[in-house]
Amino acid sequence: MADPETFPCQICGKNKTRDDLVPASSVRASLAGLIIQDYPGWSPGGYICHEDLGRFMIAYVRHALECENNECAELKGTGKNDIPQEDHLPKNDYTEYEKKLTFGEHISDKIADFAGSWFFIAVFASLIFLWVILNTYLLLSRPFDPYPFILLNLVLGILTAIQAPVIIMSQNRQETRDRLHADRDYLVSVHTELEIHRLHKKIDHLLTIQGQRFLEIQQIQMELLVELAEKKRELPRVS
């Protein structure tokens, strides 16, 4: 009986029969790329034995899992150094600004708030009306400010001269507050954009790279299990 034809394995170099070899052309491309890194002389026209192929399958699964862990760690840290503040949200500078205001600045803000309300208009109109009534009807003999109410005009002028700079100071601080609000809104927008970018990147990784990699790992594991089952059937039974 003629000896079965043998062929050399490109990895171990041993001559083996066709049953113990796998054509190099049938090896999946990702696994062949890993083999070429260690054996640059790999040729699709040659053969590889089951033992070496199983060894490279296990090495590929380990390498794929290691790459997956590194990529997950990289995705987990993506964007953390891009956010200008250490907190989850940017720091609110408005609170710090309010703490630094002096007593006089707080008083001017209160005056500006009161002067810009309907309550102030009602009180001011009532006082002017009372002033005019007192000096026109109730104090006919000796009014303290007879018509044309020069003292009233003086009081109104002094009040306007004092109130105007107080309101201007409050408006200047309001501009600073608005600028702080705008800066915070900008930082929140940047933070939100970075978070959305990270989520998109993770979702793309799950749908494309990770899904394909896990499917290929599962296929390789199935091939290893099938090969182990075939070897187990070939083992002689012990009576």
DODOTI-303393 format. One record per residue: x, y, z of N, C-alpha, C in turn. Coordinates in steps of 0.1 Angstrom, whole numbers, padded with zeros to 4 digits, always signed. Example, Ala and Ser with C-alpha at 12.3 -4.5 7.8 and 13.67 -1.06 7.14 Angstrom:
% DODOTI-303393
+0132-0057+0078+0123-0045+0078+0132-0033+0078/+0128-0022+0071+0137-0011+0071+0129+0000+0079/
***
This chain:
% DODOTI-303393
+0008-0012+0000+0000+0000+0000+0009+0012+0000/+0006+0022-0009+0014+0034-0011+0012+0043+0001/+0024+0050+0005+0023+0059+0016+0014+0071+0011/+0006+0077+0021-0001+0089+0017+0008+0101+0014/+0003+0109+0005+0011+0121+0001+0012+0130+0013/+0023+0136+0015+0026+0146+0026+0030+0159+0020/+0027+0169+0029+0031+0183+0025+0037+0190+0037/+0046+0200+0035+0052+0206+0047+0043+0217+0052/+0043+0218+0065+0036+0229+0072+0045+0241+0072/+0039+0253+0068+0047+0265+0067+0052+0271+0081/+0046+0266+0092+0050+0271+0105+0060+0262+0112/+0057+0249+0114+0066+0240+0120+0076+0234+0111/+0073+0233+0098+0081+0227+0088+0080+0212+0087/+0072+0206+0094+0071+0191+0094+0062+0187+0082/+0065+0176+0076+0057+0170+0066+0045+0162+0072/+0033+0165+0067+0021+0159+0073+0012+0156+0062/+0002+0147+0065-0007+0143+0054-0018+0154+0053/-0026+0152+0042-0036+0163+0040-0046+0163+0051/-0049+0152+0058-0059+0152+0069-0054+0161+0081/-0041+0162+0082-0035+0169+0093-0032+0184+0090/-0035+0188+0077-0031+0201+0073-0044+0209+0068/-0043+0222+0068-0053+0231+0064-0047+0240+0053/-0054+0241+0042-0049+0250+0031-0048+0264+0036/-0037+0271+0033-0035+0285+0038-0045+0294+0032/-0050+0291+0020-0060+0300+0014-0073+0300+0021/-0076+0289+0029-0089+0289+0037-0088+0295+0050/-0076+0300+0055-0075+0307+0067-0080+0321+0066/-0088+0325+0076-0094+0338+0075-0083+0349+0075/-0087+0360+0068-0077+0371+0066-0071+0377+0079/-0080+0379+0089-0075+0385+0101-0065+0375+0108/-0068+0362+0108-0058+0353+0114-0046+0352+0106/-0047+0353+0092-0035+0352+0084-0026+0364+0086/-0032+0376+0089-0024+0388+0092-0016+0386+0105/-0022+0379+0115-0014+0377+0127-0003+0367+0125/-0005+0357+0116+0005+0347+0113+0017+0354+0105/+0013+0363+0096+0024+0370+0088+0033+0378+0097/+0028+0383+0108+0037+0391+0117+0048+0382+0123/+0045+0370+0125+0056+0361+0131+0063+0353+0120/+0056+0351+0109+0062+0343+0097+0060+0351+0084/+0069+0360+0081+0067+0368+0069+0067+0360+0056/+0072+0348+0056+0072+0339+0044+0059+0332+0042/+0049+0335+0049+0036+0329+0048+0031+0330+0034/+0026+0319+0028+0021+0319+0014+0007+0313+0014/-0003+0320+0007-0016+0314+0006-0017+0301-0001/-0006+0298-0009-0006+0285-0016-0001+0273-0008/+0003+0275+0004+0009+0265+0013-0002+0259+0022/+0004+0252+0033-0005+0246+0042+0000+0249+0056/-0009+0247+0066-0006+0249+0080-0013+0237+0088/-0006+0232+0097-0011+0220+0104-0021+0225+0115/-0030+0216+0119-0040+0219+0128-0035+0224+0142/-0023+0218+0146-0018+0222+0159-0014+0237+0159/-0006+0241+0148-0002+0255+0147-0014+0264+0145/-0023+0260+0137-0035+0268+0134-0043+0271+0147/-0044+0260+0155-0051+0262+0168-0044+0271+0177/-0030+0270+0177-0022+0279+0185-0024+0294+0181/-0024+0296+0168-0026+0310+0164-0041+0314+0166/-0050+0305+0166-0064+0309+0169-0065+0314+0183/-0059+0307+0192-0059+0311+0207-0052+0324+0208/-0040+0326+0201-0033+0338+0202-0041+0350+0197/-0048+0347+0186-0057+0358+0180-0068+0362+0190/-0074+0352+0196-0085+0355+0206-0080+0364+0217/-0068+0360+0222-0062+0367+0233-0058+0382+0229/-0053+0383+0217-0049+0396+0212-0062+0404+0209/-0072+0398+0204-0085+0406+0202-0091+0411+0215/-0091+0402+0225-0096+0406+0238-0088+0417+0244/-0075+0416+0243-0066+0427+0248-0068+0440+0241/-0070+0440+0228-0072+0452+0221-0086+0458+0225/-0096+0449+0227-0109+0454+0232-0108+0461+0245/-0100+0455+0254-0099+0461+0267-0092+0475+0266/-0082+0476+0258-0075+0488+0256-0084+0499+0250/-0091+0495+0240-0100+0504+0234-0111+0509+0243/-0117+0500+0251-0127+0504+0261-0121+0514+0271/-0109+0511+0276-0103+0520+0285-0100+0534+0279/-0096+0534+0266-0094+0546+0259-0107+0554+0257/-0118+0547+0254-0131+0553+0252-0136+0559+0265/-0133+0552+0276-0137+0556+0289-0131+0569+0293/-0118+0571+0289-0111+0583+0293-0112+0594+0282/-0119+0592+0271-0120+0602+0261-0128+0614+0265/-0122+0626+0263-0129+0638+0267-0127+0643+0281/-0121+0635+0290-0120+0639+0303-0110+0651+0305/-0099+0651+0297-0090+0662+0297-0094+0674+0289/-0105+0672+0281-0109+0683+0273-0118+0693+0280/-0124+0689+0291-0133+0698+0298-0125+0707+0307/-0127+0720+0307-0119+0730+0314-0120+0729+0329/-0130+0723+0334-0132+0722+0349-0131+0707+0353/-0127+0705+0365-0126+0691+0370-0140+0685+0373/-0149+0693+0376-0163+0688+0380-0170+0683+0368/-0181+0676+0371-0189+0671+0360-0195+0682+0351/-0198+0694+0358-0202+0705+0350-0193+0717+0353/-0191+0727+0344-0183+0738+0347-0186+0745+0360/-0176+0751+0366-0178+0758+0379-0186+0770+0376/-0196+0773+0386-0204+0785+0385-0197+0797+0391/-0192+0806+0382-0184+0818+0387-0194+0829+0392/-0207+0828+0389-0216+0838+0393-0217+0838+0408/-0217+0827+0415-0218+0826+0429-0206+0833+0436/-0194+0830+0430-0182+0836+0435-0182+0851+0433/-0187+0855+0422-0188+0870+0420-0197+0877+0430/-0209+0870+0433-0218+0876+0442-0212+0877+0456/-0203+0868+0460-0197+0868+0473-0187+0879+0475/-0181+0884+0464-0171+0894+0464-0177+0908+0464/-0190+0910+0462-0196+0923+0462-0196+0930+0475/-0193+0943+0475-0193+0950+0488-0207+0954+0493/-0208+0959+0505-0221+0963+0510-0227+0974+0502/-0219+0984+0498-0224+0995+0489-0229+0990+0476/-0223+0980+0470-0227+0974+0457-0240+0967+0459/-0242+0960+0470-0255+0953+0473-0266+0963+0474/-0263+0974+0482-0273+0985+0484-0277+0991+0470/-0267+0994+0462-0271+1000+0449-0279+0990+0440/-0277+0977+0441-0285+0968+0434-0299+0968+0439/-0300+0968+0453-0314+0969+0459-0321+0981+0454/-0314+0993+0454-0320+1005+0450-0325+1005+0436/-0316+0999+0427-0319+0998+0413-0331+0989+0411/-0332+0978+0418-0344+0969+0417-0356+0976+0422/-0355+0984+0433-0367+0991+0438-0372+1002+0428/-0362+1009+0423-0365+1020+0414-0371+1016+0401/-0369+1003+0397-0374+0998+0385-0387+0990+0386/-0394+0992+0397-0406+0984+0400-0419+0993+0399/-0430+0987+0397-0443+0995+0398-0446+1000+0412/-0441+0993+0422-0443+0998+0435-0437+1012+0438/-0424+1013+0432-0417+1026+0433-0425+1037+0426/-0430+1034+0414-0438+1044+0407-0451+1048+0414/-0457+1038+0420-0469+1042+0428-0466+1050+0440/-0456+1046+0448-0452+1054+0460-0447+1068+0456/-0439+1069+0445-0434+1082+0441-0446+1091+0436/-0455+1086+0428-0466+1094+0424-0475+1098+0436/-0477+1089+0445-0485+1093+0457-0478+1104+0465/-0465+1104+0467-0458+1114+0474-0459+1128+0467/-0458+1127+0454-0459+1140+0446-0473+1145+0447/-0483+1136+0446-0497+1141+0447-0500+1146+0461/-0495+1140+0471-0496+1145+0485-0489+1159+0487/-0478+1160+0481-0470+1173+0482-0479+1184+0476/-0484+1181+0464-0492+1192+0457-0504+1195+0464/-0511+1185+0470-0524+1187+0478-0521+1196+0490/-0510+1192+0497-0507+1200+0509-0504+1214+0506/-0496+1217+0496-0493+1231+0493-0503+1238+0485/-0513+1232+0480-0524+1239+0472-0537+1241+0480/-0541+1231+0488-0554+1232+0495-0553+1232+0510/-0544+1224+0516-0544+1223+0530-0536+1234+0537/-0526+1239+0531-0517+1249+0537-0519+1262+0528/-0531+1267+0527-0533+1279+0519-0526+1291+0525/-0527+1292+0539-0521+1304+0545-0506+1304+0545/-0500+1293+0548-0485+1293+0549-0480+1280+0542/-0481+1278+0529-0475+1266+0523-0460+1266+0523/-0453+1255+0526-0439+1254+0526-0433+1254+0512/-0441+1251+0502-0436+1251+0488-0447+1255+0479/-0449+1268+0478-0460+1273+0470-0458+1270+0455/-0469+1271+0448-0468+1270+0433-0458+1280+0428/-0449+1277+0419-0448+1264+0410-0439+1253+0416/-0439+1252+0429-0433+1240+0436-0418+1239+0433/-0411+1250+0436-0396+1250+0434-0389+1240+0442/-0393+1239+0455-0387+1229+0464-0389+1215+0459/-0401+1212+0454-0403+1199+0448-0394+1196+0436/-0393+1206+0427-0384+1204+0416-0369+1202+0420/-0365+1209+0431-0352+1207+0436-0350+1193+0442/-0360+1188+0449-0359+1175+0455-0359+1164+0444/-0367+1166+0433-0367+1157+0422-0354+1157+0415/-0348+1169+0413-0335+1170+0406-0324+1163+0414/-0324+1165+0428-0314+1158+0436-0316+1143+0436/-0329+1139+0437-0331+1124+0436-0327+1118+0423/-0329+1125+0412-0325+1120+0399-0310+1120+0398/-0303+1130+0403-0289+1131+0402-0282+1119+0410/-0289+1115+0421-0283+1104+0429-0287+1091+0424/-0299+1090+0419-0304+1077+0414-0298+1073+0401/-0295+1082+0392-0289+1079+0379-0276+1071+0380/-0266+1076+0388-0253+1069+0389-0255+1055+0396/-0264+1055+0406-0266+1042+0413-0271+1032+0403/-0281+1035+0394-0286+1026+0385-0276+1022+0374/-0267+1032+0370-0257+1029+0360-0247+1019+0366/-0243+1021+0379-0234+1011+0386-0240+0997+0386/-0253+0996+0389-0260+0983+0389-0261+0977+0376/-0263+0985+0365-0263+0980+0352-0250+0975+0347/-0239+0982+0352-0225+0977+0348-0223+0963+0354/-0227+0962+0367-0226+0948+0373-0235+0938+0367/-0246+0942+0362-0255+0933+0355-0249+0928+0342/-0241+0937+0335-0234+0933+0323-0224+0922+0327/-0217+0924+0338-0207+0914+0343-0214+0901+0345/-0226+0901+0352-0234+0889+0355-0238+0882+0342/-0243+0890+0332-0247+0884+0320-0235+0878+0312/-0223+0884+0314-0211+0878+0307-0207+0865+0314/-0209+0865+0327-0206+0852+0334-0216+0841+0331/-0228+0845+0329-0239+0836+0325-0236+0830+0311/-0231+0840+0302-0228+0836+0288-0216+0826+0288/-0206+0829+0296-0194+0820+0297-0198+0807+0302/-0207+0806+0312-0211+0793+0318-0219+0786+0307/-0228+0793+0300-0236+0786+0290-0227+0780+0279/-0217+0788+0276-0207+0783+0266-0200+0770+0270/-0195+0770+0283-0188+0759+0288-0197+0747+0289/-0210+0749+0293-0220+0738+0294-0222+0732+0280/-0223+0741+0270-0225+0737+0256-0213+0728+0251/-0201+0733+0255-0189+0725+0251-0189+0712+0258/-0192+0712+0271-0193+0699+0279-0203+0690+0272/-0214+0695+0269-0225+0687+0263-0220+0681+0249/-0214+0689+0242-0209+0685+0229-0199+0674+0230/-0190+0675+0240-0180+0665+0242-0186+0652+0247/-0196+0653+0255-0203+0641+0260-0211+0634+0248/-0217+0642+0240-0224+0636+0228-0214+0630+0219/-0202+0636+0217-0192+0630+0208-0187+0617+0214/-0185+0616+0227-0181+0604+0233-0191+0593+0232/-0204+0597+0233-0215+0587+0232-0215+0581+0217/-0214+0590+0208-0214+0586+0194-0202+0577+0191/-0191+0580+0197-0179+0572+0194-0180+0558+0200/-0186+0558+0212-0188+0545+0219-0199+0536+0211/-0209+0543+0207-0220+0536+0199-0214+0531+0186/-0206+0539+0179-0200+0534+0166-0191+0523+0169/-0183+0523+0180-0174+0512+0184-0182+0499+0186/-0194+0501+0193-0202+0489+0196-0208+0483+0184/-0212+0492+0175-0220+0487+0163-0210+0481+0152/-0198+0486+0151-0189+0482+0140-0178+0474+0145/-0168+0480+0152-0156+0473+0155-0159+0461+0165/-0165+0465+0176-0167+0455+0187-0176+0443+0182/-0187+0447+0175-0196+0436+0170-0189+0427+0161/-0182+0432+0151-0175+0424+0142-0164+0415+0149/-0157+0421+0158-0146+0414+0165-0152+0403+0173/-0162+0406+0181-0168+0395+0189-0174+0384+0180/-0180+0387+0169-0185+0377+0160-0174+0368+0155/-0163+0374+0151-0151+0367+0146-0145+0358+0157/-0144+0363+0170-0139+0355+0181-0148+0343+0183/-0161+0346+0182-0171+0335+0184-0169+0324+0174/-0167+0328+0161-0165+0318+0150-0152+0310+0153/-0142+0317+0157-0129+0310+0159-0131+0300+0171/-0138+0304+0181-0140+0295+0192-0148+0283+0188/-0158+0285+0179-0166+0274+0174-0157+0264+0166/-0148+0270+0158-0139+0261+0150-0130+0253+0159/-0125+0260+0170-0117+0252+0180-0125+0241+0187/-0137+0244+0190-0145+0234+0196-0148+0222+0187/-0151+0225+0174-0153+0215+0164-0141+0206+0163/-0129+0213+0162-0117+0205+0160-0114+0197+0172/-0117+0202+0185-0115+0193+0197-0124+0182+0197/-0137+0184+0192-0146+0173+0192-0142+0162+0182/-0136+0166+0170-0132+0156+0161-0120+0149+0166/-0111+0155+0173-0099+0148+0179-0104+0138+0189/-0114+0142+0197-0119+0133+0207-0125+0121+0201/-0132+0122+0190-0138+0110+0183-0127+0101+0177/-0116+0107+0173-0105+0099+0167-0097+0091+0178/-0098+0096+0191-0090+0089+0201-0096+0074+0202/-0087+0064+0204-0091+0050+0206-0098+0049+0219/-0109+0041+0219-0117+0039+0231-0109+0028+0240/-0110+0031+0253-0103+0021+0262-0114+0011+0267/-0111-0002+0264-0121-0012+0268-0121-0015+0282/
***
